[in-house]
Amino acid sequence: QGQRLLLVKGAPESVLGRCSHALANADTPGDIAGRGGSSSRAAPPEGEVVAMTEGMRRSLLEIMAQYGGAQALRCLALAFKPAARELGGSISPLDEAGLTFVAMAAMHDPPRRECAGAIQTCRRAGIRVIVVTGDNQATAEAVCRDIGALGIDAGLDPEQLTSLTGGK
């Protein structure tokens, strides 16, 4: 009703770090929704905004890791907050603080059919293949295994990944 909103989508590990609250739904147990107690505790009413706890953040990241890793799904977190001002084209880190988490979306975005063959051709020609992606590590490794760009036991630890991405 005339209220400006800042709508945010992005990597769950990044977006969740900016969230101070979450929009509850019928599947939000009381313990995860910041109400303490056991998981048998009543869920908050659907649509209620609850404080984002470390337990909730951890649970959401575990779910994202399951989707991103073994299933090689690309995951996005969705969040919002009322915009205190007209944002125009410039958004500061302060503008993105205090978001309310709404949902996580996971989608299958398969590589092109010819990708694996092209990687094999490059390797036979002595070309070292380097994959650059915006996906999180688990998703990137699963996709690279599927296309033959990463050995079955290969992987980068988070420090190696950060050094390759310039700390992003």
Protein Blocks (a to p, Z undefined) as FASTA:
>chain_A
ZZacddddddfklmmmmpcbdcddfklcfklnongpafkbccddehiacdddfklmmmmm
mmmmmmmmmnopacddddddddfbdfkjadcfklmgoiacfbdcdddddddfklmmmmmm
mmmnopacddddfbdfklmmmmmmmnopacfkbccdfklmmmmnnoZZ
